Amino acid sequence: MISILLAVYNGEKYVKKSIDSIINQTFTDWELLIGFNGTKDGSKQIVAEYNDSRIRIFDYGDDAGKAKTLNKMIKEAKYDWLAIQDDDDIWMPKKLERQAKLMNDFDVIGSQIMYIDENDNPNGGPQLAKYDEQIKSKSLNGDNQIANTSAIFKKVCAEDVGGWSETLDGIEDFDFWLKIIRKGYRFTNLKKAEVLHRLHSKSNFNTKQFDISKIL
């Protein structure tokens, strides 16, 4: 079973599509933890409309910060496998089903991703390495090979590295995977794109510059 962590910050525009893509998974043995972190828009009202016993909601008030929210939700997660979803990304229906088949062989299971714009139009995507050694080699040389919202991973991996750094806003995900790589856990990526990753004017991916050498 999988605990899915969804941190929400002013996500009213896309969060329904994000949650619906989880509910529509062919793999149904999951719980969804939704953590509000300083959100000021109508996201809470949208989430409140769902009536699914697998969804648990946490309101952290004005204590903002995605990494901080994820770290809090790890402690609430019931299951030994975790997944991350963003409030503006969309999962393909068989994502978790295809990843669950590899749980006995790997510790971190990602997939390819497709970029989409604000109107869900596809806009290409990276070609991520599929095999453990290649994923590790490229990542350790500064080219992150694990798309955050594509991955499922053992909770022990997150606990072993102390979760996400709360001081690296925007690159805390890459830092997280690098720390897990250095612990020797096993990685893989599915061959197909199982996530539609949204790029828009307010996304960290588009609006910030990062010093990767700081975490390498």
C-alpha positions in Angstrom: 0.0 0.0 0.0 1.2 3.5 -0.7 0.9 6.8 1.2 0.6 9.7 -1.3 1.8 13.1 0.0 0.2 16.2 -1.5 1.4 19.6 -0.3 -1.0 22.4 -1.3 -0.1 26.1 -1.5 -2.6 28.3 -3.4 -3.4 25.4 -5.8 -7.1 26.1 -6.5 -6.6 26.3 -10.3 -5.3 22.8 -10.8 -5.7 20.8 -7.5 -8.9 19.1 -8.6 -7.3 17.6 -11.6 -4.4 16.5 -9.5 -6.6 14.7 -6.9 -8.9 13.3 -9.6 -5.8 11.7 -11.3 -5.1 9.9 -8.0 -8.6 8.8 -7.4 -8.7 7.4 -11.0 -5.7 5.2 -10.5 -6.2 1.5 -11.4 -4.2 0.7 -8.3 -6.5 1.5 -5.4 -4.5 0.5 -2.3 -3.4 4.0 -1.3 -4.1 6.8 1.2 -3.8 10.4 0.2 -2.5 12.9 2.7 -3.2 16.5 1.8 -1.3 19.2 3.7 -2.2 22.9 3.4 0.8 25.1 4.0 0.0 28.8 4.1 -2.6 28.6 1.4 -4.9 31.6 1.0 -7.1 30.8 -2.0 -10.0 28.4 -2.4 -8.0 25.2 -2.3 -9.5 24.1 1.0 -13.1 24.4 -0.2 -12.2 22.3 -3.3 -10.6 19.6 -1.3 -13.5 19.6 1.2 -15.8 18.4 -1.5 -14.2 15.0 -1.7 -15.9 12.2 0.2 -13.3 9.4 0.1 -12.2 7.6 3.3 -8.7 7.2 1.8 -8.1 11.0 1.9 -6.8 12.6 5.1 -6.4 16.4 5.4 -3.9 18.4 7.5 -4.1 22.2 7.9 -0.7 23.6 9.0 -2.0 27.1 9.0 0.5 29.8 8.0 3.5 27.4 8.5 4.5 27.6 4.8 7.1 25.6 2.9 6.7 22.5 0.8 9.6 20.6 2.3 8.4 21.4 5.8 4.9 20.1 4.9 6.2 16.9 3.4 8.3 16.2 6.4 5.3 16.6 8.7 3.2 14.3 6.5 5.8 11.5 6.5 5.2 11.2 10.2 1.4 10.8 9.5 1.9 8.2 6.7 0.6 4.7 7.5 2.3 2.7 4.8 5.8 1.6 4.0 5.8 3.1 0.5 5.5 6.8 -0.3 4.6 8.9 -3.4 4.6 12.6 -3.9 2.1 14.5 -6.0 2.1 18.3 -6.7 -1.1 20.3 -6.7 -0.7 21.1 -10.4 0.5 17.8 -11.9 -1.5 14.9 -13.4 -0.9 11.2 -13.1 -1.8 8.7 -15.9 -4.3 6.1 -14.7 -1.9 3.1 -14.6 1.0 4.9 -13.0 0.9 3.2 -9.6 -0.2 -0.2 -11.0 2.9 -0.3 -13.2 5.2 0.9 -10.4 3.8 -1.5 -7.8 4.9 -4.5 -10.0 8.6 -3.5 -9.3 8.3 -3.0 -5.5 10.2 -6.2 -4.8 13.2 -5.2 -6.9 13.8 -1.5 -6.3 13.7 1.1 -3.5 12.8 4.2 -5.7 10.7 3.8 -8.8 10.1 6.8 -11.1 8.9 7.2 -14.6 9.3 9.4 -17.7 7.3 12.6 -17.7 5.6 14.9 -20.2 5.5 18.6 -19.8 2.2 20.4 -20.2 1.3 24.1 -20.2 -1.4 25.9 -18.3 -4.1 24.5 -20.6 -2.9 20.9 -20.5 -1.2 21.1 -23.9 1.8 18.7 -24.2 5.2 20.3 -24.6 7.8 17.6 -24.8 9.8 16.2 -21.9 13.2 15.0 -20.8 14.6 11.6 -21.5 15.4 10.2 -18.1 17.7 7.3 -17.5 16.0 3.9 -16.9 18.6 1.9 -15.1 20.1 2.2 -11.6 23.8 2.9 -12.4 22.9 5.4 -15.1 20.4 7.2 -12.9 23.0 7.5 -10.2 25.9 8.6 -12.4 24.0 11.3 -14.2 22.4 12.6 -11.0 25.7 12.8 -9.2 27.1 14.8 -12.1 24.3 17.4 -11.7 21.6 16.1 -14.0 18.6 15.0 -11.9 17.1 11.8 -13.2 14.2 11.4 -10.9 11.1 13.5 -11.5 9.7 14.2 -8.1 6.0 13.5 -8.7 6.8 10.4 -10.8 8.5 8.5 -7.9 7.3 6.0 -5.4 9.8 5.1 -2.8 10.2 3.2 0.5 9.5 5.3 3.5 12.7 4.0 5.1 14.6 5.9 2.4 13.2 9.2 3.4 13.7 8.4 7.1 17.3 7.4 6.5 18.2 10.8 5.1 16.1 12.9 7.4 13.5 13.8 4.9 13.7 17.0 2.8 16.0 20.0 3.5 13.8 22.9 4.6 16.5 25.5 3.6 16.8 24.6 -0.2 13.6 26.0 -1.6 13.2 24.8 -5.2 16.0 22.2 -5.2 15.0 20.3 -2.1 13.8 17.4 -4.3 17.1 17.0 -6.2 19.0 17.2 -2.9 16.6 14.5 -1.5 17.4 12.1 -4.3 21.1 12.7 -4.1 21.1 11.8 -0.4 19.2 8.6 -1.1 21.6 7.7 -3.9 24.6 8.1 -1.6 22.9 5.6 0.8 23.1 2.9 -1.9 19.4 2.4 -2.5 18.2 0.9 -5.8 16.6 3.1 -8.5 14.7 2.7 -11.7 12.5 4.7 -14.1 9.6 3.3 -16.1 10.0 3.6 -19.9 6.7 5.4 -20.4 5.6 8.9 -19.3 3.2 8.4 -16.4 3.1 12.0 -15.2 2.0 15.2 -16.9 4.2 17.8 -15.2 2.8 21.3 -15.5 5.1 24.3 -16.3 3.5 27.6 -15.7 4.3 31.2 -14.7 4.3 30.5 -11.0 6.1 27.2 -10.9 9.5 26.9 -9.2 10.8 25.2 -12.3 10.2 28.3 -14.4 10.7 31.2 -12.0 13.9 30.4 -10.0 17.6 29.9 -10.7 19.4 27.3 -8.6 23.0 26.7 -7.6 23.2 23.0 -8.1 26.8 22.9 -7.0 25.5 23.8 -3.5 24.0 20.4 -3.1 26.4 18.4 -5.2 
